[in-house]
């Protein structure tokens, strides 16, 4: 959610693949709703981001064993390194986005 929020202004007119290792939430994303209120809250926030910034989310399931980047990011966030880890991962894996990160503060526009 943090990455999607931060990068939303850069995603205009895009199909954004989102990979999720929780199959129940991935299927909820495809349907657009969940029986769990907390998941509906997340889906609604993503929907509002997509409408506001004119992009479409493509919901994909990924095996937990193949989801090493997200697991590393979530573990570092639990230790208080979420923003720093996010920026390092972007720099290492998507260097073409690095110049745009200067325009985006964590969670909002600068």
Secondary structure by P-SEA (a helix, b strand, c coil): caaaaaacccccccbbbbbbccaaaaaaaaacccccaaaaaaaaaaaaaaaaabbbbbbbbbccccaaaaaaaaaaaaacaaaaaaaaaaaacccccccccccccccccc
